[in-house]
Each structure stands twice: as structure tokens, then as C-alpha cells.
Amino acid sequence: MEKSIRAAIIKVLSDANSKEVLLQDIYRNVHRVYKVSDYQEEPDPKYGQKRIEQEIRSIIAKLVTEGIVEYPRRKYYKIKGDFICH
């Protein structure tokens, strides 16, 4: 299990070997490699979505800004080839 959501997202995208990953698949696969708390599973009162989904989107946006993740088209993300980790 990964120790942070950021590490879990990078792992999920790295496991895709530079292929595009649908955002919904990222949500689902983060649960495979990161222990999501009950609190994170609760809906955010302001936005209505699960808190974990909001956290994942926020972290992905930062990873895109940092140049680690690419946003090739709507709802799809992929890791840059030189950041793949296994």
C-alpha cells in the first residue's frame, strides 16, 4: 500500500505504461494501492462528491502543473514516460 494519495496516483498511472487512463479508473484503482479512510469516502457537503475524488483531482492538477502527468484529452490522464516507476 502506498503511504500517500499522490504516490498512489503516480503508481496507478505508471502501471498503465504511458497509456491514457480515464479519471473514473484512477478513482477506482487508487483504492487498490491506498487505504482510503471512511472520512475520505464521505460526500463533501459543499461539492456532493466523495472527498477522496476531490483530493485525487486536486493532486492530479498539481502533477500536471509539475509536468509529471499529461492531460491529453478531457477526463483522461497519463504519466510522462520519464516518470514511470515500477
PDB file with SEQRES, HELIX, SHEET and CRYST1 records, atoms N, CA, C and O in Angstrom:
SEQRES   1 A   86  MET GLU LYS SER ILE ARG ALA ALA ILE ILE LYS VAL LEU          
SEQRES   2 A   86  SER ASP ALA ASN SER LYS GLU VAL LEU LEU GLN ASP ILE          
SEQRES   3 A   86  TYR ARG ASN VAL HIS ARG VAL TYR LYS VAL SER ASP TYR          
SEQRES   4 A   86  GLN GLU GLU PRO ASP PRO LYS TYR GLY GLN LYS ARG ILE          
SEQRES   5 A   86  GLU GLN GLU ILE ARG SER ILE ILE ALA LYS LEU VAL THR          
SEQRES   6 A   86  GLU GLY ILE VAL GLU TYR PRO ARG ARG LYS TYR TYR LYS          
SEQRES   7 A   86  ILE LYS GLY ASP PHE ILE CYS HIS                              
HELIX    1 AA1 ILE A    5  ASP A   15  1                                  11    
HELIX    2 AA2 LEU A   23  VAL A   33  1                                  11    
HELIX    3 AA3 ASP A   38  GLU A   41  1                                   4    
HELIX    4 AA4 ARG A   51  THR A   65  1                                  15    
HELIX    5 AA5 GLY A   81  PHE A   83  5                                   3    
SHEET    1 AA1 3 VAL A  21  LEU A  22  0                                        
SHEET    2 AA1 3 TYR A  76  ILE A  79 -1                                        
SHEET    3 AA1 3 VAL A  69  ARG A  73 -1                                        
CRYST1    1.000    1.000    1.000  90.00  90.00  90.00 P 1           1          
ATOM      1  N   MET A   1       0.832  -1.190   0.000  1.00  0.00           N  
ATOM      2  CA  MET A   1       0.000   0.000   0.000  1.00  0.00           C  
ATOM      3  C   MET A   1       0.878   1.256   0.000  1.00  0.00           C  
ATOM      4  O   MET A   1       1.900   1.330   0.682  1.00  0.00           O  
ATOM      5  N   GLU A   2       0.447   2.215  -0.773  1.00  0.00           N  
ATOM      6  CA  GLU A   2       1.161   3.489  -0.824  1.00  0.00           C  
ATOM      7  C   GLU A   2       0.826   4.320   0.411  1.00  0.00           C  
ATOM      8  O   GLU A   2      -0.253   4.183   0.988  1.00  0.00           O  
ATOM      9  N   LYS A   3       1.760   5.182   0.812  1.00  0.00           N  
ATOM     10  CA  LYS A   3       1.586   5.986   2.024  1.00  0.00           C  
ATOM     11  C   LYS A   3       0.851   7.296   1.775  1.00  0.00           C  
ATOM     12  O   LYS A   3       0.378   7.928   2.720  1.00  0.00           O  
ATOM     13  N   SER A   4       0.747   7.715   0.505  1.00  0.00           N  
ATOM     14  CA  SER A   4       0.058   8.974   0.204  1.00  0.00           C  
ATOM     15  C   SER A   4      -0.803   8.806  -1.046  1.00  0.00           C  
ATOM     16  O   SER A   4      -0.575   7.915  -1.864  1.00  0.00           O  
ATOM     17  N   ILE A   5      -1.790   9.678  -1.170  1.00  0.00           N  
ATOM     18  CA  ILE A   5      -2.637   9.647  -2.360  1.00  0.00           C  
ATOM     19  C   ILE A   5      -1.806  10.002  -3.585  1.00  0.00           C  
ATOM     20  O   ILE A   5      -1.978   9.412  -4.652  1.00  0.00           O  
ATOM     21  N   ARG A   6      -0.910  10.960  -3.431  1.00  0.00           N  
ATOM     22  CA  ARG A   6      -0.036  11.353  -4.549  1.00  0.00           C  
ATOM     23  C   ARG A   6       0.750  10.148  -5.066  1.00  0.00           C  
ATOM     24  O   ARG A   6       0.787   9.904  -6.272  1.00  0.00           O  
ATOM     25  N   ALA A   7       1.376   9.396  -4.162  1.00  0.00           N  
ATOM     26  CA  ALA A   7       2.141   8.210  -4.563  1.00  0.00           C  
ATOM     27  C   ALA A   7       1.227   7.170  -5.204  1.00  0.00           C  
ATOM     28  O   ALA A   7       1.628   6.492  -6.150  1.00  0.00           O  
ATOM     29  N   ALA A   8       0.005   7.041  -4.695  1.00  0.00           N  
ATOM     30  CA  ALA A   8      -0.944   6.079  -5.259  1.00  0.00           C  
ATOM     31  C   ALA A   8      -1.328   6.462  -6.690  1.00  0.00           C  
ATOM     32  O   ALA A   8      -1.413   5.599  -7.564  1.00  0.00           O  
ATOM     33  N   ILE A   9      -1.558   7.746  -6.925  1.00  0.00           N  
ATOM     34  CA  ILE A   9      -1.910   8.211  -8.271  1.00  0.00           C  
ATOM     35  C   ILE A   9      -0.753   7.960  -9.232  1.00  0.00           C  
ATOM     36  O   ILE A   9      -0.962   7.469 -10.342  1.00  0.00           O  
ATOM     37  N   ILE A  10       0.456   8.290  -8.816  1.00  0.00           N  
ATOM     38  CA  ILE A  10       1.627   8.051  -9.666  1.00  0.00           C  
ATOM     39  C   ILE A  10       1.780   6.566  -9.957  1.00  0.00           C  
ATOM     40  O   ILE A  10       2.103   6.189 -11.084  1.00  0.00           O  
ATOM     41  N   LYS A  11       1.553   5.722  -8.966  1.00  0.00           N  
ATOM     42  CA  LYS A  11       1.627   4.261  -9.166  1.00  0.00           C  
ATOM     43  C   LYS A  11       0.580   3.796 -10.168  1.00  0.00           C  
ATOM     44  O   LYS A  11       0.892   3.036 -11.085  1.00  0.00           O  
ATOM     45  N   VAL A  12      -0.659   4.248 -10.000  1.00  0.00           N  
ATOM     46  CA  VAL A  12      -1.743   3.851 -10.912  1.00  0.00           C  
ATOM     47  C   VAL A  12      -1.413   4.260 -12.345  1.00  0.00           C  
ATOM     48  O   VAL A  12      -1.573   3.467 -13.273  1.00  0.00           O  
ATOM     49  N   LEU A  13      -0.956   5.493 -12.523  1.00  0.00           N  
ATOM     50  CA  LEU A  13      -0.632   5.957 -13.873  1.00  0.00           C  
ATOM     51  C   LEU A  13       0.620   5.271 -14.420  1.00  0.00           C  
ATOM     52  O   LEU A  13       0.695   4.999 -15.618  1.00  0.00           O  
ATOM     53  N   SER A  14       1.589   4.991 -13.574  1.00  0.00           N  
ATOM     54  CA  SER A  14       2.800   4.281 -14.016  1.00  0.00           C  
ATOM     55  C   SER A  14       2.463   2.859 -14.465  1.00  0.00           C  
ATOM     56  O   SER A  14       3.017   2.358 -15.443  1.00  0.00           O  
ATOM     57  N   ASP A  15       1.553   2.221 -13.740  1.00  0.00           N  
ATOM     58  CA  ASP A  15       1.156   0.861 -14.101  1.00  0.00           C  
ATOM     59  C   ASP A  15       0.496   0.788 -15.474  1.00  0.00           C  
ATOM     60  O   ASP A  15       0.444  -0.280 -16.084  1.00  0.00           O  
ATOM     61  N   ALA A  16      -0.008   1.924 -15.961  1.00  0.00           N  
ATOM     62  CA  ALA A  16      -0.640   1.975 -17.286  1.00  0.00           C  
ATOM     63  C   ALA A  16       0.394   2.103 -18.405  1.00  0.00           C  
ATOM     64  O   ALA A  16       0.029   2.106 -19.581  1.00  0.00           O  
ATOM     65  N   ASN A  17       1.691   2.209 -18.055  1.00  0.00           N  
ATOM     66  CA  ASN A  17       2.780   2.255 -19.045  1.00  0.00           C  
ATOM     67  C   ASN A  17       2.589   3.337 -20.107  1.00  0.00           C  
ATOM     68  O   ASN A  17       2.653   3.060 -21.305  1.00  0.00           O  
ATOM     69  N   SER A  18       2.356   4.558 -19.664  1.00  0.00           N  
ATOM     70  CA  SER A  18       2.214   5.737 -20.529  1.00  0.00           C  
ATOM     71  C   SER A  18       0.941   5.736 -21.371  1.00  0.00           C  
ATOM     72  O   SER A  18       0.813   6.555 -22.281  1.00  0.00           O  
ATOM     73  N   LYS A  19       0.013   4.851 -21.092  1.00  0.00           N  
ATOM     74  CA  LYS A  19      -1.279   4.882 -21.786  1.00  0.00           C  
ATOM     75  C   LYS A  19      -2.209   5.827 -21.033  1.00  0.00           C  
ATOM     76  O   LYS A  19      -2.032   6.073 -19.840  1.00  0.00           O  
ATOM     77  N   GLU A  20      -3.196   6.348 -21.746  1.00  0.00           N  
ATOM     78  CA  GLU A  20      -4.174   7.241 -21.131  1.00  0.00           C  
ATOM     79  C   GLU A  20      -5.064   6.454 -20.170  1.00  0.00           C  
ATOM     80  O   GLU A  20      -5.447   5.319 -20.451  1.00  0.00           O  
ATOM     81  N   VAL A  21      -5.387   7.073 -19.032  1.00  0.00           N  
ATOM     82  CA  VAL A  21      -6.237   6.435 -18.029  1.00  0.00           C  
ATOM     83  C   VAL A  21      -7.427   7.354 -17.756  1.00  0.00           C  
ATOM     84  O   VAL A  21      -7.254   8.538 -17.467  1.00  0.00           O  
ATOM     85  N   LEU A  22      -8.613   6.807 -17.847  1.00  0.00           N  
ATOM     86  CA  LEU A  22      -9.838   7.540 -17.579  1.00  0.00           C  
ATOM     87  C   LEU A  22      -9.891   7.919 -16.095  1.00  0.00           C  
ATOM     88  O   LEU A  22      -9.520   7.120 -15.235  1.00  0.00           O  
ATOM     89  N   LEU A  23     -10.346   9.121 -15.803  1.00  0.00           N  
ATOM     90  CA  LEU A  23     -10.402   9.600 -14.430  1.00  0.00           C  
ATOM     91  C   LEU A  23     -11.161   8.628 -13.516  1.00  0.00           C  
ATOM     92  O   LEU A  23     -10.727   8.386 -12.390  1.00  0.00           O  
ATOM     93  N   GLN A  24     -12.268   8.075 -13.975  1.00  0.00           N  
ATOM     94  CA  GLN A  24     -13.032   7.117 -13.170  1.00  0.00           C  
ATOM     95  C   GLN A  24     -12.194   5.882 -12.828  1.00  0.00           C  
ATOM     96  O   GLN A  24     -12.333   5.315 -11.744  1.00  0.00           O  
ATOM     97  N   ASP A  25     -11.328   5.469 -13.751  1.00  0.00           N  
ATOM     98  CA  ASP A  25     -10.448   4.325 -13.487  1.00  0.00           C  
ATOM     99  C   ASP A  25      -9.374   4.688 -12.463  1.00  0.00           C  
ATOM    100  O   ASP A  25      -8.962   3.848 -11.663  1.00  0.00           O  
ATOM    101  N   ILE A  26      -8.928   5.936 -12.492  1.00  0.00           N  
ATOM    102  CA  ILE A  26      -7.961   6.384 -11.483  1.00  0.00           C  
ATOM    103  C   ILE A  26      -8.613   6.322 -10.099  1.00  0.00           C  
ATOM    104  O   ILE A  26      -8.014   5.821  -9.148  1.00  0.00           O  
ATOM    105  N   TYR A  27      -9.848   6.836  -9.991  1.00  0.00           N  
ATOM    106  CA  TYR A  27     -10.562   6.762  -8.709  1.00  0.00           C  
ATOM    107  C   TYR A  27     -10.603   5.323  -8.203  1.00  0.00           C  
ATOM    108  O   TYR A  27     -10.262   5.046  -7.053  1.00  0.00           O  
ATOM    109  N   ARG A  28     -11.024   4.416  -9.076  1.00  0.00           N  
ATOM    110  CA  ARG A  28     -11.190   3.010  -8.699  1.00  0.00           C  
ATOM    111  C   ARG A  28      -9.857   2.357  -8.326  1.00  0.00           C  
ATOM    112  O   ARG A  28      -9.780   1.628  -7.338  1.00  0.00           O  
ATOM    113  N   ASN A  29      -8.824   2.613  -9.099  1.00  0.00           N  
ATOM    114  CA  ASN A  29      -7.538   1.948  -8.878  1.00  0.00           C  
ATOM    115  C   ASN A  29      -6.746   2.511  -7.716  1.00  0.00           C  
ATOM    116  O   ASN A  29      -5.910   1.808  -7.148  1.00  0.00           O  
ATOM    117  N   VAL A  30      -6.988   3.764  -7.346  1.00  0.00           N  
ATOM    118  CA  VAL A  30      -6.332   4.313  -6.161  1.00  0.00           C  
ATOM    119  C   VAL A  30      -6.713   3.469  -4.939  1.00  0.00           C  
ATOM    120  O   VAL A  30      -5.893   3.266  -4.044  1.00  0.00           O  
ATOM    121  N   HIS A  31      -7.945   2.985  -4.904  1.00  0.00           N  
ATOM    122  CA  HIS A  31      -8.405   2.144  -3.786  1.00  0.00           C  
ATOM    123  C   HIS A  31      -7.601   0.841  -3.685  1.00  0.00           C  
ATOM    124  O   HIS A  31      -7.502   0.253  -2.607  1.00  0.00           O  
ATOM    125  N   ARG A  32      -7.031   0.394  -4.804  1.00  0.00           N  
ATOM    126  CA  ARG A  32      -6.212  -0.826  -4.815  1.00  0.00           C  
ATOM    127  C   ARG A  32      -4.891  -0.645  -4.089  1.00  0.00           C  
ATOM    128  O   ARG A  32      -4.381  -1.575  -3.464  1.00  0.00           O  
ATOM    129  N   VAL A  33      -4.336   0.568  -4.176  1.00  0.00           N  
ATOM    130  CA  VAL A  33      -2.972   0.785  -3.691  1.00  0.00           C  
ATOM    131  C   VAL A  33      -2.864   1.765  -2.528  1.00  0.00           C  
ATOM    132  O   VAL A  33      -1.765   2.058  -2.058  1.00  0.00           O  
ATOM    133  N   TYR A  34      -4.010   2.274  -2.063  1.00  0.00           N  
ATOM    134  CA  TYR A  34      -4.010   3.246  -0.966  1.00  0.00           C  
ATOM    135  C   TYR A  34      -5.201   2.955  -0.055  1.00  0.00           C  
ATOM    136  O   TYR A  34      -6.313   2.723  -0.531  1.00  0.00           O  
ATOM    137  N   LYS A  35      -4.967   2.969   1.241  1.00  0.00           N  
ATOM    138  CA  LYS A  35      -6.030   2.736   2.229  1.00  0.00           C  
ATOM    139  C   LYS A  35      -6.842   4.014   2.381  1.00  0.00           C  
ATOM    140  O   LYS A  35      -6.395   4.969   3.016  1.00  0.00           O  
ATOM    141  N   VAL A  36      -8.024   4.028   1.801  1.00  0.00           N  
ATOM    142  CA  VAL A  36      -8.911   5.183   1.856  1.00  0.00           C  
ATOM    143  C   VAL A  36      -9.697   5.128   3.163  1.00  0.00           C  
ATOM    144  O   VAL A  36     -10.274   4.095   3.503  1.00  0.00           O  
ATOM    145  N   SER A  37      -9.718   6.236   3.889  1.00  0.00           N  
ATOM    146  CA  SER A  37     -10.418   6.279   5.175  1.00  0.00           C  
ATOM    147  C   SER A  37     -11.928   6.439   4.961  1.00  0.00           C  
ATOM    148  O   SER A  37     -12.387   6.829   3.888  1.00  0.00           O  
ATOM    149  N   ASP A  38     -12.672   6.128   6.007  1.00  0.00           N  
ATOM    150  CA  ASP A  38     -14.126   6.326   5.966  1.00  0.00           C  
ATOM    151  C   ASP A  38     -14.457   7.793   5.719  1.00  0.00           C  
ATOM    152  O   ASP A  38     -15.387   8.106   4.977  1.00  0.00           O  
ATOM    153  N   TYR A  39     -13.697   8.689   6.340  1.00  0.00           N  
ATOM    154  CA  TYR A  39     -13.913  10.127   6.154  1.00  0.00           C  
ATOM    155  C   TYR A  39     -13.751  10.514   4.682  1.00  0.00           C  
ATOM    156  O   TYR A  39     -14.549  11.287   4.152  1.00  0.00           O  
ATOM    157  N   GLN A  40     -12.729   9.985   4.028  1.00  0.00           N  
ATOM    158  CA  GLN A  40     -12.485  10.308   2.620  1.00  0.00           C  
ATOM    159  C   GLN A  40     -13.592   9.769   1.717  1.00  0.00           C  
ATOM    160  O   GLN A  40     -13.831  10.315   0.639  1.00  0.00           O  
ATOM    161  N   GLU A  41     -14.262   8.717   2.140  1.00  0.00           N  
ATOM    162  CA  GLU A  41     -15.349   8.129   1.356  1.00  0.00           C  
ATOM    163  C   GLU A  41     -16.657   8.912   1.490  1.00  0.00           C  
ATOM    164  O   GLU A  41     -17.568   8.737   0.681  1.00  0.00           O  
ATOM    165  N   GLU A  42     -16.753   9.769   2.503  1.00  0.00           N  
ATOM    166  CA  GLU A  42     -17.977  10.539   2.714  1.00  0.00           C  
ATOM    167  C   GLU A  42     -18.117  11.622   1.648  1.00  0.00           C  
ATOM    168  O   GLU A  42     -17.119  12.146   1.153  1.00  0.00           O  
ATOM    169  N   PRO A  43     -19.355  11.954   1.298  1.00  0.00           N  
ATOM    170  CA  PRO A  43     -19.549  13.053   0.349  1.00  0.00           C  
ATOM    171  C   PRO A  43     -19.177  14.392   0.989  1.00  0.00           C  
ATOM    172  O   PRO A  43     -19.467  14.641   2.159  1.00  0.00           O  
ATOM    173  N   ASP A  44     -18.542  15.226   0.211  1.00  0.00           N  
ATOM    174  CA  ASP A  44     -18.214  16.574   0.663  1.00  0.00           C  
ATOM    175  C   ASP A  44     -19.506  17.388   0.678  1.00  0.00           C  
ATOM    176  O   ASP A  44     -20.206  17.439  -0.334  1.00  0.00           O  
ATOM    177  N   PRO A  45     -19.837  18.026   1.800  1.00  0.00           N  
ATOM    178  CA  PRO A  45     -21.099  18.759   1.872  1.00  0.00           C  
ATOM    179  C   PRO A  45     -21.203  19.905   0.858  1.00  0.00           C  
ATOM    180  O   PRO A  45     -22.300  20.266   0.431  1.00  0.00           O  
ATOM    181  N   LYS A  46     -20.069  20.463   0.484  1.00  0.00           N  
ATOM    182  CA  LYS A  46     -20.085  21.597  -0.451  1.00  0.00           C  
ATOM    183  C   LYS A  46     -20.230  21.139  -1.905  1.00  0.00           C  
ATOM    184  O   LYS A  46     -20.961  21.749  -2.686  1.00  0.00           O  
ATOM    185  N   TYR A  47     -19.523  20.053  -2.261  1.00  0.00           N  
ATOM    186  CA  TYR A  47     -19.478  19.632  -3.664  1.00  0.00           C  
ATOM    187  C   TYR A  47     -20.318  18.397  -3.971  1.00  0.00           C  
ATOM    188  O   TYR A  47     -20.650  18.159  -5.132  1.00  0.00           O  
ATOM    189  N   GLY A  48     -20.669  17.606  -2.958  1.00  0.00           N  
ATOM    190  CA  GLY A  48     -21.504  16.435  -3.179  1.00  0.00           C  
ATOM    191  C   GLY A  48     -20.758  15.169  -3.552  1.00  0.00           C  
ATOM    192  O   GLY A  48     -21.284  14.072  -3.368  1.00  0.00           O  
ATOM    193  N   GLN A  49     -19.549  15.293  -4.069  1.00  0.00           N  
ATOM    194  CA  GLN A  49     -18.770  14.107  -4.429  1.00  0.00           C  
ATOM    195  C   GLN A  49     -17.979  13.618  -3.229  1.00  0.00           C  
ATOM    196  O   GLN A  49     -17.796  14.336  -2.247  1.00  0.00           O  
ATOM    197  N   LYS A  50     -17.517  12.387  -3.329  1.00  0.00           N  
ATOM    198  CA  LYS A  50     -16.682  11.846  -2.258  1.00  0.00           C  
ATOM    199  C   LYS A  50     -15.441  12.722  -2.091  1.00  0.00           C  
ATOM    200  O   LYS A  50     -14.882  13.226  -3.064  1.00  0.00           O  
ATOM    201  N   ARG A  51     -15.032  12.888  -0.853  1.00  0.00           N  
ATOM    202  CA  ARG A  51     -13.844  13.706  -0.578  1.00  0.00           C  
ATOM    203  C   ARG A  51     -12.604  13.165  -1.278  1.00  0.00           C  
ATOM    204  O   ARG A  51     -11.773  13.940  -1.752  1.00  0.00           O  
ATOM    205  N   ILE A  52     -12.472  11.849  -1.346  1.00  0.00           N  
ATOM    206  CA  ILE A  52     -11.299  11.242  -1.990  1.00  0.00           C  
ATOM    207  C   ILE A  52     -11.228  11.647  -3.462  1.00  0.00           C  
ATOM    208  O   ILE A  52     -10.137  11.875  -3.985  1.00  0.00           O  
ATOM    209  N   GLU A  53     -12.374  11.740  -4.133  1.00  0.00           N  
ATOM    210  CA  GLU A  53     -12.378  12.128  -5.545  1.00  0.00           C  
ATOM    211  C   GLU A  53     -11.910  13.566  -5.717  1.00  0.00           C  
ATOM    212  O   GLU A  53     -11.176  13.876  -6.655  1.00  0.00           O  
ATOM    213  N   GLN A  54     -12.327  14.434  -4.826  1.00  0.00           N  
ATOM    214  CA  GLN A  54     -11.878  15.829  -4.855  1.00  0.00           C  
ATOM    215  C   GLN A  54     -10.369  15.909  -4.613  1.00  0.00           C  
ATOM    216  O   GLN A  54      -9.667  16.667  -5.282  1.00  0.00           O  
ATOM    217  N   GLU A  55      -9.876  15.121  -3.652  1.00  0.00           N  
ATOM    218  CA  GLU A  55      -8.434  15.101  -3.364  1.00  0.00           C  
ATOM    219  C   GLU A  55      -7.649  14.602  -4.572  1.00  0.00           C  
ATOM    220  O   GLU A  55      -6.613  15.166  -4.924  1.00  0.00           O  
ATOM    221  N   ILE A  56      -8.150  13.541  -5.204  1.00  0.00           N  
ATOM    222  CA  ILE A  56      -7.462  12.976  -6.367  1.00  0.00           C  
ATOM    223  C   ILE A  56      -7.385  14.013  -7.488  1.00  0.00           C  
ATOM    224  O   ILE A  56      -6.322  14.203  -8.079  1.00  0.00           O  
ATOM    225  N   ARG A  57      -8.491  14.681  -7.784  1.00  0.00           N  
ATOM    226  CA  ARG A  57      -8.479  15.695  -8.848  1.00  0.00           C  
ATOM    227  C   ARG A  57      -7.521  16.829  -8.531  1.00  0.00           C  
ATOM    228  O   ARG A  57      -6.812  17.313  -9.414  1.00  0.00           O  
ATOM    229  N   SER A  58      -7.496  17.252  -7.284  1.00  0.00           N  
ATOM    230  CA  SER A  58      -6.596  18.326  -6.874  1.00  0.00           C  
ATOM    231  C   SER A  58      -5.134  17.919  -7.051  1.00  0.00           C  
ATOM    232  O   SER A  58      -4.326  18.693  -7.564  1.00  0.00           O  
ATOM    233  N   ILE A  59      -4.807  16.724  -6.633  1.00  0.00           N  
ATOM    234  CA  ILE A  59      -3.425  16.236  -6.757  1.00  0.00           C  
ATOM    235  C   ILE A  59      -3.045  16.058  -8.218  1.00  0.00           C  
ATOM    236  O   ILE A  59      -1.926  16.387  -8.611  1.00  0.00           O  
ATOM    237  N   ILE A  60      -3.965  15.538  -9.028  1.00  0.00           N  
ATOM    238  CA  ILE A  60      -3.682  15.380 -10.459  1.00  0.00           C  
ATOM    239  C   ILE A  60      -3.400  16.741 -11.087  1.00  0.00           C  
ATOM    240  O   ILE A  60      -2.479  16.867 -11.893  1.00  0.00           O  
ATOM    241  N   ALA A  61      -4.179  17.761 -10.730  1.00  0.00           N  
ATOM    242  CA  ALA A  61      -3.952  19.113 -11.277  1.00  0.00           C  
ATOM    243  C   ALA A  61      -2.547  19.598 -10.927  1.00  0.00           C  
ATOM    244  O   ALA A  61      -1.874  20.209 -11.757  1.00  0.00           O  
ATOM    245  N   LYS A  62      -2.105  19.327  -9.700  1.00  0.00           N  
ATOM    246  CA  LYS A  62      -0.746  19.719  -9.300  1.00  0.00           C  
ATOM    247  C   LYS A  62       0.301  18.929 -10.090  1.00  0.00           C  
ATOM    248  O   LYS A  62       1.315  19.488 -10.508  1.00  0.00           O  
ATOM    249  N   LEU A  63       0.059  17.643 -10.293  1.00  0.00           N  
ATOM    250  CA  LEU A  63       1.004  16.811 -11.056  1.00  0.00           C  
ATOM    251  C   LEU A  63       1.099  17.269 -12.509  1.00  0.00           C  
ATOM    252  O   LEU A  63       2.171  17.201 -13.110  1.00  0.00           O  
ATOM    253  N   VAL A  64      -0.010  17.732 -13.075  1.00  0.00           N  
ATOM    254  CA  VAL A  64       0.007  18.279 -14.438  1.00  0.00           C  
ATOM    255  C   VAL A  64       0.854  19.552 -14.458  1.00  0.00           C  
ATOM    256  O   VAL A  64       1.694  19.726 -15.341  1.00  0.00           O  
ATOM    257  N   THR A  65       0.636  20.436 -13.492  1.00  0.00           N  
ATOM    258  CA  THR A  65       1.406  21.683 -13.394  1.00  0.00           C  
ATOM    259  C   THR A  65       2.897  21.400 -13.229  1.00  0.00           C  
ATOM    260  O   THR A  65       3.734  22.111 -13.786  1.00  0.00           O  
ATOM    261  N   GLU A  66       3.223  20.365 -12.467  1.00  0.00           N  
ATOM    262  CA  GLU A  66       4.628  19.996 -12.234  1.00  0.00           C  
ATOM    263  C   GLU A  66       5.258  19.274 -13.429  1.00  0.00           C  
ATOM    264  O   GLU A  66       6.466  19.041 -13.438  1.00  0.00           O  
ATOM    265  N   GLY A  67       4.455  18.919 -14.433  1.00  0.00           N  
ATOM    266  CA  GLY A  67       4.987  18.252 -15.615  1.00  0.00           C  
ATOM    267  C   GLY A  67       5.177  16.751 -15.456  1.00  0.00           C  
ATOM    268  O   GLY A  67       5.847  16.125 -16.278  1.00  0.00           O  
ATOM    269  N   ILE A  68       4.605  16.169 -14.424  1.00  0.00           N  
ATOM    270  CA  ILE A  68       4.731  14.726 -14.199  1.00  0.00           C  
ATOM    271  C   ILE A  68       3.633  13.969 -14.930  1.00  0.00           C  
ATOM    272  O   ILE A  68       3.842  12.853 -15.405  1.00  0.00           O  
ATOM    273  N   VAL A  69       2.456  14.591 -15.015  1.00  0.00           N  
ATOM    274  CA  VAL A  69       1.292  13.972 -15.650  1.00  0.00           C  
ATOM    275  C   VAL A  69       0.838  14.850 -16.806  1.00  0.00           C  
ATOM    276  O   VAL A  69       0.917  16.076 -16.738  1.00  0.00           O  
ATOM    277  N   GLU A  70       0.362  14.208 -17.868  1.00  0.00           N  
ATOM    278  CA  GLU A  70      -0.178  14.914 -19.029  1.00  0.00           C  
ATOM    279  C   GLU A  70      -1.703  14.777 -19.038  1.00  0.00           C  
ATOM    280  O   GLU A  70      -2.263  13.824 -18.497  1.00  0.00           O  
ATOM    281  N   TYR A  71      -2.349  15.744 -19.661  1.00  0.00           N  
ATOM    282  CA  TYR A  71      -3.810  15.781 -19.781  1.00  0.00           C  
ATOM    283  C   TYR A  71      -4.121  15.801 -21.276  1.00  0.00           C  
ATOM    284  O   TYR A  71      -4.412  16.858 -21.836  1.00  0.00           O  
ATOM    285  N   PRO A  72      -4.059  14.614 -21.937  1.00  0.00           N  
ATOM    286  CA  PRO A  72      -4.184  14.587 -23.394  1.00  0.00           C  
ATOM    287  C   PRO A  72      -5.572  14.933 -23.925  1.00  0.00           C  
ATOM    288  O   PRO A  72      -5.705  15.472 -25.023  1.00  0.00           O  
ATOM    289  N   ARG A  73      -6.601  14.622 -23.146  1.00  0.00           N  
ATOM    290  CA  ARG A  73      -7.967  14.972 -23.539  1.00  0.00           C  
ATOM    291  C   ARG A  73      -8.866  14.894 -22.319  1.00  0.00           C  
ATOM    292  O   ARG A  73      -8.470  14.383 -21.272  1.00  0.00           O  
ATOM    293  N   ARG A  74     -10.070  15.402 -22.465  1.00  0.00           N  
ATOM    294  CA  ARG A  74     -10.999  15.513 -21.333  1.00  0.00           C  
ATOM    295  C   ARG A  74     -11.176  14.168 -20.612  1.00  0.00           C  
ATOM    296  O   ARG A  74     -11.429  13.139 -21.239  1.00  0.00           O  
ATOM    297  N   LYS A  75     -11.037  14.206 -19.293  1.00  0.00           N  
ATOM    298  CA  LYS A  75     -11.222  13.062 -18.390  1.00  0.00           C  
ATOM    299  C   LYS A  75     -10.144  11.979 -18.500  1.00  0.00           C  
ATOM    300  O   LYS A  75     -10.281  10.919 -17.889  1.00  0.00           O  
ATOM    301  N   TYR A  76      -9.093  12.220 -19.255  1.00  0.00           N  
ATOM    302  CA  TYR A  76      -8.012  11.242 -19.408  1.00  0.00           C  
ATOM    303  C   TYR A  76      -6.689  11.852 -18.973  1.00  0.00           C  
ATOM    304  O   TYR A  76      -6.419  13.030 -19.206  1.00  0.00           O  
ATOM    305  N   TYR A  77      -5.878  11.028 -18.341  1.00  0.00           N  
ATOM    306  CA  TYR A  77      -4.559  11.457 -17.887  1.00  0.00           C  
ATOM    307  C   TYR A  77      -3.560  10.366 -18.188  1.00  0.00           C  
ATOM    308  O   TYR A  77      -3.917   9.194 -18.312  1.00  0.00           O  
ATOM    309  N   LYS A  78      -2.303  10.759 -18.306  1.00  0.00           N  
ATOM    310  CA  LYS A  78      -1.240   9.763 -18.457  1.00  0.00           C  
ATOM    311  C   LYS A  78       0.044  10.336 -17.864  1.00  0.00           C  
ATOM    312  O   LYS A  78       0.255  11.549 -17.831  1.00  0.00           O  
ATOM    313  N   ILE A  79       0.879   9.437 -17.405  1.00  0.00           N  
ATOM    314  CA  ILE A  79       2.148   9.850 -16.823  1.00  0.00           C  
ATOM    315  C   ILE A  79       3.145  10.053 -17.959  1.00  0.00           C  
ATOM    316  O   ILE A  79       3.111   9.338 -18.960  1.00  0.00           O  
ATOM    317  N   LYS A  80       4.018  11.016 -17.800  1.00  0.00           N  
ATOM    318  CA  LYS A  80       5.069  11.216 -18.802  1.00  0.00           C  
ATOM    319  C   LYS A  80       6.021  10.032 -18.739  1.00  0.00           C  
ATOM    320  O   LYS A  80       6.285   9.502 -17.660  1.00  0.00           O  
ATOM    321  N   GLY A  81       6.522   9.626 -19.854  1.00  0.00           N  
ATOM    322  CA  GLY A  81       7.358   8.431 -19.945  1.00  0.00           C  
ATOM    323  C   GLY A  81       8.555   8.385 -19.002  1.00  0.00           C  
ATOM    324  O   GLY A  81       8.907   7.317 -18.502  1.00  0.00           O  
ATOM    325  N   ASP A  82       9.182   9.531 -18.756  1.00  0.00           N  
ATOM    326  CA  ASP A  82      10.362   9.533 -17.899  1.00  0.00           C  
ATOM    327  C   ASP A  82      10.026   9.499 -16.412  1.00  0.00           C  
ATOM    328  O   ASP A  82      10.934   9.493 -15.581  1.00  0.00           O  
ATOM    329  N   PHE A  83       8.738   9.476 -16.056  1.00  0.00           N  
ATOM    330  CA  PHE A  83       8.343   9.398 -14.649  1.00  0.00           C  
ATOM    331  C   PHE A  83       7.774   8.035 -14.274  1.00  0.00           C  
ATOM    332  O   PHE A  83       7.361   7.834 -13.131  1.00  0.00           O  
ATOM    333  N   ILE A  84       7.747   7.108 -15.205  1.00  0.00           N  
ATOM    334  CA  ILE A  84       7.187   5.781 -14.914  1.00  0.00           C  
ATOM    335  C   ILE A  84       8.032   5.104 -13.845  1.00  0.00           C  
ATOM    336  O   ILE A  84       9.258   5.046 -13.946  1.00  0.00           O  
ATOM    337  N   CYS A  85       7.355   4.591 -12.817  1.00  0.00           N  
ATOM    338  CA  CYS A  85       8.039   3.875 -11.737  1.00  0.00           C  
ATOM    339  C   CYS A  85       7.370   2.522 -11.543  1.00  0.00           C  
ATOM    340  O   CYS A  85       6.148   2.408 -11.634  1.00  0.00           O  
ATOM    341  N   HIS A  86       8.175   1.497 -11.275  1.00  0.00           N  
ATOM    342  CA  HIS A  86       7.629   0.145 -11.013  1.00  0.00           C  
ATOM    343  C   HIS A  86       8.292  -0.448  -9.822  1.00  0.00           C  
ATOM    344  O   HIS A  86       7.978  -1.574  -9.437  1.00  0.00           O  
TER     345      HIS A  86                                                      
END                                                                             
